[in-house]
Amino acid sequence: MYVFQLFTAINDDAQYVDEVEIIWLFPIMLIVIPFVYLIRIKLFEKYVLGIDLRKIEKELEEYQSDETDNA
């Protein structure tokens, strides 16, 4: 959006400032926003909710085998 505004500010031929940019910006944002949201979801799942159940299960098996070996 800033690029459109900067272009309009630099362009001396523009008669109407900030009236046409929204027409160009809306279709672009319809494409960009879903991609950004999907990337956010993948990063959030990987780094925030990324509980690896296989790793936890392996650690539990190691603790159980250590307890049986010591007993």
PDB file with SEQRES, HELIX, SHEET and CRYST1 records, atoms N, CA, C and O in Angstrom:
SEQRES   1 A   71  MET TYR VAL PHE GLN LEU PHE THR ALA ILE ASN ASP ASP          
SEQRES   2 A   71  ALA GLN TYR VAL ASP GLU VAL GLU ILE ILE TRP LEU PHE          
SEQRES   3 A   71  PRO ILE MET LEU ILE VAL ILE PRO PHE VAL TYR LEU ILE          
SEQRES   4 A   71  ARG ILE LYS LEU PHE GLU LYS TYR VAL LEU GLY ILE ASP          
SEQRES   5 A   71  LEU ARG LYS ILE GLU LYS GLU LEU GLU GLU TYR GLN SER          
SEQRES   6 A   71  ASP GLU THR ASP ASN ALA                                      
HELIX    1 AA1 TYR A    2  ILE A   10  1                                   9    
HELIX    2 AA2 GLU A   21  TYR A   47  1                                  27    
HELIX    3 AA3 LEU A   53  ASN A   70  1                                  18    
CRYST1    1.000    1.000    1.000  90.00  90.00  90.00 P 1           1          
ATOM      1  N   MET A   1       0.825  -1.181   0.000  1.00  0.00           N  
ATOM      2  CA  MET A   1       0.000   0.000   0.000  1.00  0.00           C  
ATOM      3  C   MET A   1       0.875   1.252   0.000  1.00  0.00           C  
ATOM      4  O   MET A   1       0.557   2.242  -0.660  1.00  0.00           O  
ATOM      5  N   TYR A   2       1.971   1.201   0.741  1.00  0.00           N  
ATOM      6  CA  TYR A   2       2.865   2.342   0.780  1.00  0.00           C  
ATOM      7  C   TYR A   2       3.504   2.602  -0.580  1.00  0.00           C  
ATOM      8  O   TYR A   2       3.752   3.751  -0.948  1.00  0.00           O  
ATOM      9  N   VAL A   3       3.766   1.536  -1.320  1.00  0.00           N  
ATOM     10  CA  VAL A   3       4.348   1.702  -2.647  1.00  0.00           C  
ATOM     11  C   VAL A   3       3.393   2.467  -3.548  1.00  0.00           C  
ATOM     12  O   VAL A   3       3.811   3.364  -4.280  1.00  0.00           O  
ATOM     13  N   PHE A   4       2.110   2.117  -3.499  1.00  0.00           N  
ATOM     14  CA  PHE A   4       1.131   2.835  -4.302  1.00  0.00           C  
ATOM     15  C   PHE A   4       1.046   4.301  -3.898  1.00  0.00           C  
ATOM     16  O   PHE A   4       0.960   5.183  -4.752  1.00  0.00           O  
ATOM     17  N   GLN A   5       1.069   4.554  -2.620  1.00  0.00           N  
ATOM     18  CA  GLN A   5       0.987   5.940  -2.159  1.00  0.00           C  
ATOM     19  C   GLN A   5       2.240   6.725  -2.537  1.00  0.00           C  
ATOM     20  O   GLN A   5       2.154   7.889  -2.928  1.00  0.00           O  
ATOM     21  N   LEU A   6       3.402   6.084  -2.420  1.00  0.00           N  
ATOM     22  CA  LEU A   6       4.647   6.749  -2.789  1.00  0.00           C  
ATOM     23  C   LEU A   6       4.672   7.049  -4.281  1.00  0.00           C  
ATOM     24  O   LEU A   6       5.084   8.133  -4.694  1.00  0.00           O  
ATOM     25  N   PHE A   7       4.236   6.098  -5.083  1.00  0.00           N  
ATOM     26  CA  PHE A   7       4.179   6.315  -6.531  1.00  0.00           C  
ATOM     27  C   PHE A   7       3.251   7.464  -6.884  1.00  0.00           C  
ATOM     28  O   PHE A   7       3.566   8.276  -7.754  1.00  0.00           O  
ATOM     29  N   THR A   8       2.123   7.536  -6.220  1.00  0.00           N  
ATOM     30  CA  THR A   8       1.180   8.624  -6.475  1.00  0.00           C  
ATOM     31  C   THR A   8       1.755   9.969  -6.034  1.00  0.00           C  
ATOM     32  O   THR A   8       1.544  10.987  -6.695  1.00  0.00           O  
ATOM     33  N   ALA A   9       2.470   9.969  -4.935  1.00  0.00           N  
ATOM     34  CA  ALA A   9       3.057  11.220  -4.462  1.00  0.00           C  
ATOM     35  C   ALA A   9       4.156  11.714  -5.398  1.00  0.00           C  
ATOM     36  O   ALA A   9       4.308  12.920  -5.594  1.00  0.00           O  
ATOM     37  N   ILE A  10       4.916  10.799  -5.971  1.00  0.00           N  
ATOM     38  CA  ILE A  10       5.995  11.174  -6.883  1.00  0.00           C  
ATOM     39  C   ILE A  10       5.455  11.534  -8.260  1.00  0.00           C  
ATOM     40  O   ILE A  10       5.984  12.425  -8.926  1.00  0.00           O  
ATOM     41  N   ASN A  11       4.403  10.844  -8.688  1.00  0.00           N  
ATOM     42  CA  ASN A  11       3.833  11.059 -10.011  1.00  0.00           C  
ATOM     43  C   ASN A  11       3.085  12.396 -10.041  1.00  0.00           C  
ATOM     44  O   ASN A  11       2.102  12.580  -9.323  1.00  0.00           O  
ATOM     45  N   ASP A  12       3.549  13.308 -10.862  1.00  0.00           N  
ATOM     46  CA  ASP A  12       2.915  14.618 -10.955  1.00  0.00           C  
ATOM     47  C   ASP A  12       1.632  14.592 -11.782  1.00  0.00           C  
ATOM     48  O   ASP A  12       0.806  15.495 -11.660  1.00  0.00           O  
ATOM     49  N   ASP A  13       1.455  13.582 -12.615  1.00  0.00           N  
ATOM     50  CA  ASP A  13       0.287  13.516 -13.493  1.00  0.00           C  
ATOM     51  C   ASP A  13      -0.976  13.032 -12.778  1.00  0.00           C  
ATOM     52  O   ASP A  13      -2.070  13.124 -13.334  1.00  0.00           O  
ATOM     53  N   ALA A  14      -0.840  12.528 -11.577  1.00  0.00           N  
ATOM     54  CA  ALA A  14      -1.997  11.990 -10.859  1.00  0.00           C  
ATOM     55  C   ALA A  14      -2.909  13.125 -10.404  1.00  0.00           C  
ATOM     56  O   ALA A  14      -2.487  14.043  -9.700  1.00  0.00           O  
ATOM     57  N   GLN A  15      -4.166  13.037 -10.823  1.00  0.00           N  
ATOM     58  CA  GLN A  15      -5.119  14.063 -10.432  1.00  0.00           C  
ATOM     59  C   GLN A  15      -5.773  13.739  -9.095  1.00  0.00           C  
ATOM     60  O   GLN A  15      -5.975  14.619  -8.259  1.00  0.00           O  
ATOM     61  N   TYR A  16      -6.098  12.480  -8.908  1.00  0.00           N  
ATOM     62  CA  TYR A  16      -6.790  12.066  -7.694  1.00  0.00           C  
ATOM     63  C   TYR A  16      -5.868  11.158  -6.888  1.00  0.00           C  
ATOM     64  O   TYR A  16      -5.519  10.063  -7.331  1.00  0.00           O  
ATOM     65  N   VAL A  17      -5.488  11.605  -5.737  1.00  0.00           N  
ATOM     66  CA  VAL A  17      -4.582  10.846  -4.890  1.00  0.00           C  
ATOM     67  C   VAL A  17      -5.402   9.943  -3.981  1.00  0.00           C  
ATOM     68  O   VAL A  17      -6.408  10.373  -3.416  1.00  0.00           O  
ATOM     69  N   ASP A  18      -4.972   8.683  -3.839  1.00  0.00           N  
ATOM     70  CA  ASP A  18      -5.582   7.672  -2.960  1.00  0.00           C  
ATOM     71  C   ASP A  18      -7.017   7.308  -3.345  1.00  0.00           C  
ATOM     72  O   ASP A  18      -7.802   6.925  -2.478  1.00  0.00           O  
ATOM     73  N   GLU A  19      -7.369   7.417  -4.600  1.00  0.00           N  
ATOM     74  CA  GLU A  19      -8.690   6.968  -5.026  1.00  0.00           C  
ATOM     75  C   GLU A  19      -8.591   5.726  -5.911  1.00  0.00           C  
ATOM     76  O   GLU A  19      -9.459   4.855  -5.853  1.00  0.00           O  
ATOM     77  N   VAL A  20      -7.560   5.641  -6.714  1.00  0.00           N  
ATOM     78  CA  VAL A  20      -7.416   4.514  -7.629  1.00  0.00           C  
ATOM     79  C   VAL A  20      -6.601   3.396  -6.993  1.00  0.00           C  
ATOM     80  O   VAL A  20      -6.728   2.239  -7.393  1.00  0.00           O  
ATOM     81  N   GLU A  21      -5.774   3.718  -6.017  1.00  0.00           N  
ATOM     82  CA  GLU A  21      -4.883   2.719  -5.432  1.00  0.00           C  
ATOM     83  C   GLU A  21      -5.648   1.568  -4.787  1.00  0.00           C  
ATOM     84  O   GLU A  21      -5.201   0.423  -4.852  1.00  0.00           O  
ATOM     85  N   ILE A  22      -6.765   1.843  -4.180  1.00  0.00           N  
ATOM     86  CA  ILE A  22      -7.521   0.785  -3.515  1.00  0.00           C  
ATOM     87  C   ILE A  22      -8.053  -0.230  -4.523  1.00  0.00           C  
ATOM     88  O   ILE A  22      -8.211  -1.408  -4.204  1.00  0.00           O  
ATOM     89  N   ILE A  23      -8.324   0.229  -5.727  1.00  0.00           N  
ATOM     90  CA  ILE A  23      -8.787  -0.691  -6.774  1.00  0.00           C  
ATOM     91  C   ILE A  23      -7.668  -1.661  -7.151  1.00  0.00           C  
ATOM     92  O   ILE A  23      -7.934  -2.836  -7.401  1.00  0.00           O  
ATOM     93  N   TRP A  24      -6.426  -1.191  -7.196  1.00  0.00           N  
ATOM     94  CA  TRP A  24      -5.299  -2.050  -7.498  1.00  0.00           C  
ATOM     95  C   TRP A  24      -4.864  -2.855  -6.271  1.00  0.00           C  
ATOM     96  O   TRP A  24      -4.411  -3.993  -6.396  1.00  0.00           O  
ATOM     97  N   LEU A  25      -5.000  -2.281  -5.134  1.00  0.00           N  
ATOM     98  CA  LEU A  25      -4.524  -2.923  -3.914  1.00  0.00           C  
ATOM     99  C   LEU A  25      -5.405  -4.092  -3.482  1.00  0.00           C  
ATOM    100  O   LEU A  25      -4.892  -5.087  -2.971  1.00  0.00           O  
ATOM    101  N   PHE A  26      -6.686  -3.994  -3.671  1.00  0.00           N  
ATOM    102  CA  PHE A  26      -7.610  -5.028  -3.200  1.00  0.00           C  
ATOM    103  C   PHE A  26      -7.333  -6.402  -3.821  1.00  0.00           C  
ATOM    104  O   PHE A  26      -7.229  -7.370  -3.067  1.00  0.00           O  
ATOM    105  N   PRO A  27      -7.206  -6.549  -5.151  1.00  0.00           N  
ATOM    106  CA  PRO A  27      -6.916  -7.879  -5.697  1.00  0.00           C  
ATOM    107  C   PRO A  27      -5.551  -8.417  -5.274  1.00  0.00           C  
ATOM    108  O   PRO A  27      -5.383  -9.619  -5.072  1.00  0.00           O  
ATOM    109  N   ILE A  28      -4.582  -7.517  -5.144  1.00  0.00           N  
ATOM    110  CA  ILE A  28      -3.254  -7.967  -4.711  1.00  0.00           C  
ATOM    111  C   ILE A  28      -3.318  -8.494  -3.287  1.00  0.00           C  
ATOM    112  O   ILE A  28      -2.729  -9.531  -2.980  1.00  0.00           O  
ATOM    113  N   MET A  29      -4.020  -7.797  -2.425  1.00  0.00           N  
ATOM    114  CA  MET A  29      -4.131  -8.239  -1.032  1.00  0.00           C  
ATOM    115  C   MET A  29      -4.960  -9.514  -0.903  1.00  0.00           C  
ATOM    116  O   MET A  29      -4.745 -10.296   0.023  1.00  0.00           O  
ATOM    117  N   LEU A  30      -5.895  -9.731  -1.812  1.00  0.00           N  
ATOM    118  CA  LEU A  30      -6.654 -10.986  -1.800  1.00  0.00           C  
ATOM    119  C   LEU A  30      -5.744 -12.181  -2.051  1.00  0.00           C  
ATOM    120  O   LEU A  30      -6.047 -13.291  -1.614  1.00  0.00           O  
ATOM    121  N   ILE A  31      -4.664 -11.970  -2.730  1.00  0.00           N  
ATOM    122  CA  ILE A  31      -3.703 -13.049  -2.984  1.00  0.00           C  
ATOM    123  C   ILE A  31      -2.664 -13.126  -1.879  1.00  0.00           C  
ATOM    124  O   ILE A  31      -2.312 -14.221  -1.442  1.00  0.00           O  
ATOM    125  N   VAL A  32      -2.169 -11.991  -1.421  1.00  0.00           N  
ATOM    126  CA  VAL A  32      -1.063 -11.957  -0.467  1.00  0.00           C  
ATOM    127  C   VAL A  32      -1.491 -12.378   0.940  1.00  0.00           C  
ATOM    128  O   VAL A  32      -0.778 -13.143   1.589  1.00  0.00           O  
ATOM    129  N   ILE A  33      -2.615 -11.906   1.416  1.00  0.00           N  
ATOM    130  CA  ILE A  33      -3.042 -12.167   2.796  1.00  0.00           C  
ATOM    131  C   ILE A  33      -3.220 -13.661   3.088  1.00  0.00           C  
ATOM    132  O   ILE A  33      -2.755 -14.114   4.134  1.00  0.00           O  
ATOM    133  N   PRO A  34      -3.867 -14.451   2.223  1.00  0.00           N  
ATOM    134  CA  PRO A  34      -3.956 -15.887   2.537  1.00  0.00           C  
ATOM    135  C   PRO A  34      -2.606 -16.582   2.610  1.00  0.00           C  
ATOM    136  O   PRO A  34      -2.411 -17.461   3.450  1.00  0.00           O  
ATOM    137  N   PHE A  35      -1.662 -16.202   1.737  1.00  0.00           N  
ATOM    138  CA  PHE A  35      -0.332 -16.813   1.805  1.00  0.00           C  
ATOM    139  C   PHE A  35       0.380 -16.459   3.103  1.00  0.00           C  
ATOM    140  O   PHE A  35       1.008 -17.320   3.718  1.00  0.00           O  
ATOM    141  N   VAL A  36       0.291 -15.222   3.517  1.00  0.00           N  
ATOM    142  CA  VAL A  36       0.920 -14.805   4.773  1.00  0.00           C  
ATOM    143  C   VAL A  36       0.270 -15.526   5.954  1.00  0.00           C  
ATOM    144  O   VAL A  36       0.962 -15.936   6.885  1.00  0.00           O  
ATOM    145  N   TYR A  37      -1.039 -15.681   5.919  1.00  0.00           N  
ATOM    146  CA  TYR A  37      -1.733 -16.364   7.000  1.00  0.00           C  
ATOM    147  C   TYR A  37      -1.352 -17.839   7.054  1.00  0.00           C  
ATOM    148  O   TYR A  37      -1.170 -18.385   8.142  1.00  0.00           O  
ATOM    149  N   LEU A  38      -1.228 -18.499   5.892  1.00  0.00           N  
ATOM    150  CA  LEU A  38      -0.818 -19.902   5.874  1.00  0.00           C  
ATOM    151  C   LEU A  38       0.594 -20.072   6.412  1.00  0.00           C  
ATOM    152  O   LEU A  38       0.873 -21.028   7.136  1.00  0.00           O  
ATOM    153  N   ILE A  39       1.478 -19.161   6.065  1.00  0.00           N  
ATOM    154  CA  ILE A  39       2.839 -19.220   6.600  1.00  0.00           C  
ATOM    155  C   ILE A  39       2.819 -19.027   8.108  1.00  0.00           C  
ATOM    156  O   ILE A  39       3.550 -19.708   8.826  1.00  0.00           O  
ATOM    157  N   ARG A  40       1.996 -18.111   8.596  1.00  0.00           N  
ATOM    158  CA  ARG A  40       1.881 -17.885  10.034  1.00  0.00           C  
ATOM    159  C   ARG A  40       1.375 -19.125  10.748  1.00  0.00           C  
ATOM    160  O   ARG A  40       1.886 -19.483  11.809  1.00  0.00           O  
ATOM    161  N   ILE A  41       0.375 -19.785  10.175  1.00  0.00           N  
ATOM    162  CA  ILE A  41      -0.175 -20.990  10.795  1.00  0.00           C  
ATOM    163  C   ILE A  41       0.882 -22.085  10.870  1.00  0.00           C  
ATOM    164  O   ILE A  41       1.024 -22.745  11.899  1.00  0.00           O  
ATOM    165  N   LYS A  42       1.623 -22.277   9.781  1.00  0.00           N  
ATOM    166  CA  LYS A  42       2.647 -23.324   9.776  1.00  0.00           C  
ATOM    167  C   LYS A  42       3.749 -23.037  10.786  1.00  0.00           C  
ATOM    168  O   LYS A  42       4.201 -23.947  11.481  1.00  0.00           O  
ATOM    169  N   LEU A  43       4.184 -21.791  10.879  1.00  0.00           N  
ATOM    170  CA  LEU A  43       5.211 -21.451  11.859  1.00  0.00           C  
ATOM    171  C   LEU A  43       4.693 -21.586  13.281  1.00  0.00           C  
ATOM    172  O   LEU A  43       5.415 -22.053  14.161  1.00  0.00           O  
ATOM    173  N   PHE A  44       3.450 -21.185  13.514  1.00  0.00           N  
ATOM    174  CA  PHE A  44       2.867 -21.277  14.839  1.00  0.00           C  
ATOM    175  C   PHE A  44       2.759 -22.733  15.276  1.00  0.00           C  
ATOM    176  O   PHE A  44       3.083 -23.067  16.416  1.00  0.00           O  
ATOM    177  N   GLU A  45       2.304 -23.602  14.370  1.00  0.00           N  
ATOM    178  CA  GLU A  45       2.187 -25.020  14.714  1.00  0.00           C  
ATOM    179  C   GLU A  45       3.550 -25.640  14.967  1.00  0.00           C  
ATOM    180  O   GLU A  45       3.703 -26.468  15.865  1.00  0.00           O  
ATOM    181  N   LYS A  46       4.542 -25.240  14.175  1.00  0.00           N  
ATOM    182  CA  LYS A  46       5.856 -25.858  14.296  1.00  0.00           C  
ATOM    183  C   LYS A  46       6.588 -25.419  15.553  1.00  0.00           C  
ATOM    184  O   LYS A  46       7.171 -26.253  16.247  1.00  0.00           O  
ATOM    185  N   TYR A  47       6.569 -24.128  15.860  1.00  0.00           N  
ATOM    186  CA  TYR A  47       7.389 -23.623  16.954  1.00  0.00           C  
ATOM    187  C   TYR A  47       6.644 -23.397  18.259  1.00  0.00           C  
ATOM    188  O   TYR A  47       7.264 -23.414  19.322  1.00  0.00           O  
ATOM    189  N   VAL A  48       5.336 -23.187  18.213  1.00  0.00           N  
ATOM    190  CA  VAL A  48       4.596 -22.937  19.443  1.00  0.00           C  
ATOM    191  C   VAL A  48       3.881 -24.196  19.898  1.00  0.00           C  
ATOM    192  O   VAL A  48       3.972 -24.577  21.065  1.00  0.00           O  
ATOM    193  N   LEU A  49       3.178 -24.838  18.996  1.00  0.00           N  
ATOM    194  CA  LEU A  49       2.439 -26.046  19.355  1.00  0.00           C  
ATOM    195  C   LEU A  49       3.191 -27.312  19.000  1.00  0.00           C  
ATOM    196  O   LEU A  49       2.630 -28.406  19.072  1.00  0.00           O  
ATOM    197  N   GLY A  50       4.451 -27.181  18.617  1.00  0.00           N  
ATOM    198  CA  GLY A  50       5.220 -28.305  18.083  1.00  0.00           C  
ATOM    199  C   GLY A  50       5.608 -29.331  19.126  1.00  0.00           C  
ATOM    200  O   GLY A  50       6.793 -29.531  19.392  1.00  0.00           O  
ATOM    201  N   ILE A  51       4.646 -29.968  19.706  1.00  0.00           N  
ATOM    202  CA  ILE A  51       4.913 -31.027  20.659  1.00  0.00           C  
ATOM    203  C   ILE A  51       5.038 -32.324  19.867  1.00  0.00           C  
ATOM    204  O   ILE A  51       4.071 -32.788  19.262  1.00  0.00           O  
ATOM    205  N   ASP A  52       6.220 -32.898  19.876  1.00  0.00           N  
ATOM    206  CA  ASP A  52       6.473 -34.133  19.140  1.00  0.00           C  
ATOM    207  C   ASP A  52       6.145 -35.317  20.044  1.00  0.00           C  
ATOM    208  O   ASP A  52       6.911 -35.646  20.949  1.00  0.00           O  
ATOM    209  N   LEU A  53       5.013 -35.948  19.795  1.00  0.00           N  
ATOM    210  CA  LEU A  53       4.563 -37.050  20.642  1.00  0.00           C  
ATOM    211  C   LEU A  53       5.490 -38.248  20.548  1.00  0.00           C  
ATOM    212  O   LEU A  53       5.658 -38.968  21.533  1.00  0.00           O  
ATOM    213  N   ARG A  54       6.096 -38.480  19.393  1.00  0.00           N  
ATOM    214  CA  ARG A  54       7.035 -39.607  19.270  1.00  0.00           C  
ATOM    215  C   ARG A  54       8.251 -39.403  20.159  1.00  0.00           C  
ATOM    216  O   ARG A  54       8.746 -40.349  20.771  1.00  0.00           O  
ATOM    217  N   LYS A  55       8.729 -38.172  20.230  1.00  0.00           N  
ATOM    218  CA  LYS A  55       9.880 -37.881  21.077  1.00  0.00           C  
ATOM    219  C   LYS A  55       9.537 -38.076  22.552  1.00  0.00           C  
ATOM    220  O   LYS A  55      10.341 -38.621  23.307  1.00  0.00           O  
ATOM    221  N   ILE A  56       8.367 -37.643  22.961  1.00  0.00           N  
ATOM    222  CA  ILE A  56       7.934 -37.822  24.343  1.00  0.00           C  
ATOM    223  C   ILE A  56       7.777 -39.309  24.665  1.00  0.00           C  
ATOM    224  O   ILE A  56       8.178 -39.765  25.736  1.00  0.00           O  
ATOM    225  N   GLU A  57       7.192 -40.058  23.732  1.00  0.00           N  
ATOM    226  CA  GLU A  57       7.011 -41.491  23.947  1.00  0.00           C  
ATOM    227  C   GLU A  57       8.366 -42.192  24.057  1.00  0.00           C  
ATOM    228  O   GLU A  57       8.520 -43.089  24.886  1.00  0.00           O  
ATOM    229  N   LYS A  58       9.339 -41.810  23.253  1.00  0.00           N  
ATOM    230  CA  LYS A  58      10.676 -42.404  23.309  1.00  0.00           C  
ATOM    231  C   LYS A  58      11.336 -42.117  24.655  1.00  0.00           C  
ATOM    232  O   LYS A  58      11.965 -43.003  25.233  1.00  0.00           O  
ATOM    233  N   GLU A  59      11.199 -40.886  25.163  1.00  0.00           N  
ATOM    234  CA  GLU A  59      11.771 -40.541  26.459  1.00  0.00           C  
ATOM    235  C   GLU A  59      11.114 -41.347  27.569  1.00  0.00           C  
ATOM    236  O   GLU A  59      11.798 -41.793  28.490  1.00  0.00           O  
ATOM    237  N   LEU A  60       9.800 -41.543  27.501  1.00  0.00           N  
ATOM    238  CA  LEU A  60       9.121 -42.355  28.507  1.00  0.00           C  
ATOM    239  C   LEU A  60       9.608 -43.795  28.482  1.00  0.00           C  
ATOM    240  O   LEU A  60       9.795 -44.405  29.535  1.00  0.00           O  
ATOM    241  N   GLU A  61       9.813 -44.344  27.291  1.00  0.00           N  
ATOM    242  CA  GLU A  61      10.333 -45.713  27.181  1.00  0.00           C  
ATOM    243  C   GLU A  61      11.732 -45.807  27.772  1.00  0.00           C  
ATOM    244  O   GLU A  61      12.060 -46.803  28.418  1.00  0.00           O  
ATOM    245  N   GLU A  62      12.569 -44.781  27.563  1.00  0.00           N  
ATOM    246  CA  GLU A  62      13.910 -44.781  28.141  1.00  0.00           C  
ATOM    247  C   GLU A  62      13.848 -44.747  29.664  1.00  0.00           C  
ATOM    248  O   GLU A  62      14.595 -45.463  30.331  1.00  0.00           O  
ATOM    249  N   TYR A  63      12.958 -43.914  30.220  1.00  0.00           N  
ATOM    250  CA  TYR A  63      12.821 -43.853  31.673  1.00  0.00           C  
ATOM    251  C   TYR A  63      12.323 -45.182  32.225  1.00  0.00           C  
ATOM    252  O   TYR A  63      12.803 -45.642  33.261  1.00  0.00           O  
ATOM    253  N   GLN A  64      11.372 -45.794  31.549  1.00  0.00           N  
ATOM    254  CA  GLN A  64      10.841 -47.082  32.013  1.00  0.00           C  
ATOM    255  C   GLN A  64      11.913 -48.170  31.933  1.00  0.00           C  
ATOM    256  O   GLN A  64      12.010 -49.010  32.827  1.00  0.00           O  
ATOM    257  N   SER A  65      12.709 -48.158  30.877  1.00  0.00           N  
ATOM    258  CA  SER A  65      13.771 -49.186  30.764  1.00  0.00           C  
ATOM    259  C   SER A  65      14.845 -48.951  31.804  1.00  0.00           C  
ATOM    260  O   SER A  65      15.413 -49.916  32.316  1.00  0.00           O  
ATOM    261  N   ASP A  66      15.146 -47.696  32.140  1.00  0.00           N  
ATOM    262  CA  ASP A  66      16.122 -47.411  33.192  1.00  0.00           C  
ATOM    263  C   ASP A  66      15.601 -47.867  34.551  1.00  0.00           C  
ATOM    264  O   ASP A  66      16.370 -48.380  35.364  1.00  0.00           O  
ATOM    265  N   GLU A  67      14.315 -47.690  34.807  1.00  0.00           N  
ATOM    266  CA  GLU A  67      13.734 -48.110  36.087  1.00  0.00           C  
ATOM    267  C   GLU A  67      13.730 -49.625  36.201  1.00  0.00           C  
ATOM    268  O   GLU A  67      14.000 -50.157  37.277  1.00  0.00           O  
ATOM    269  N   THR A  68      13.432 -50.329  35.124  1.00  0.00           N  
ATOM    270  CA  THR A  68      13.421 -51.801  35.184  1.00  0.00           C  
ATOM    271  C   THR A  68      14.841 -52.342  35.307  1.00  0.00           C  
ATOM    272  O   THR A  68      15.045 -53.373  35.948  1.00  0.00           O  
ATOM    273  N   ASP A  69      15.824 -51.675  34.712  1.00  0.00           N  
ATOM    274  CA  ASP A  69      17.219 -52.119  34.822  1.00  0.00           C  
ATOM    275  C   ASP A  69      17.748 -51.901  36.240  1.00  0.00           C  
ATOM    276  O   ASP A  69      18.536 -52.701  36.744  1.00  0.00           O  
ATOM    277  N   ASN A  70      17.316 -50.829  36.871  1.00  0.00           N  
ATOM    278  CA  ASN A  70      17.784 -50.526  38.224  1.00  0.00           C  
ATOM    279  C   ASN A  70      17.075 -51.350  39.292  1.00  0.00           C  
ATOM    280  O   ASN A  70      17.581 -51.481  40.407  1.00  0.00           O  
ATOM    281  N   ALA A  71      15.928 -51.899  38.970  1.00  0.00           N  
ATOM    282  CA  ALA A  71      15.160 -52.640  39.969  1.00  0.00           C  
ATOM    283  C   ALA A  71      15.577 -54.063  40.096  1.00  0.00           C  
ATOM    284  O   ALA A  71      15.013 -54.802  40.903  1.00  0.00           O  
TER     285      ALA A  71                                                      
END                                                                             
